[in-house]
């Protein structure tokens, strides 16, 4: 395998009235240690990637003539540290 398995541990914050979701993995080190112990991951070939900050914004898409809802526009932004080594061909 070219790349180790990756695990992201995040806290999510939602603003339902704005259809926005923001996630971050910062300040979750104690939860990460508990997760490793609980799932016996200390000896497995797993990298813990770190989501510094990511967010989604969901917007309705309407048909301009009928004004009917036709879909959803999704904006996604992310700043992450994948941990370990990742081949350039995959980036």
N, C-alpha and C positions, 0 to 999 in steps of 0.2 A: 504494500500500500504506500502511496506517495505521501500521504498526510495522515497524521494521528487524528483520532476522534477528538472533537472539540465539545466542550460543555460551556454554555453561558449561564450564569446565575444573575438574574436581574430583579429589580423592584420596579413595578409598573405604576404609573400615576395616570389617572384618566380624568378628562374633563368632558363629560357627556354632552353638555350643552354646546360645546365647540367641536365635538367629534375629533378630539386630539388625544393621543396616547404617547406618553414619554416614559422611556425606560433608562435605567442606569444600574451598573453593577458595582459602582463605587461604594465603599463602606460596608461591604458584605463579607469581609474576610472570615468572621467568626461563623457565619452561616455556611460558607464554603468549607471550612474545616469540619463542621458537623455533617455536611452532606457527604464528604469524602469518607468519614468514619462510618456513617450509617450504611453506605452502599459498597463498602470495601474496595474503594478505588485507589488506595495508596500504591498498589503494585501493578495497576493496569497502565497501558500506554495511552494515557489521556492527557490532553493539554487543556487547561482551563483558560479559555479566552476571556477577555474582559471588555464588556460593553461600557465604554466611558459615558456615552450619551447617544441615545437614538430616539427617534420620534416618528409617529405617523400622524397625518392629518387626512381625514376622510371628508370628501365633499360630494354632494349630490350632483348628478348630471341629468339635466332635463332636455327633452326634445323641444327645440325652439318654436316649432309650430303648434304642437298640441299641449305643451307645458307638462307632459307626463314624465314621471321619473323613469329614466332609461338605464341608469347605471351609477357607478361610483368612481370618482377620481381619487387616487391614493398618492399622496406625496410621502416619501420615505427618506429620512436623512439618518446617517449613522457615522459614529466615530468609534472604532473598535480596535483593540489589540488582540490579534488572533493567537498570540503566544506561540512559542516554538518556531520552527522553520516551515515556510510554505514556499514551494517551487514557484518561480516567477511566471511560469506558463499558466498557473491557476489564478494569478492575481489580476 
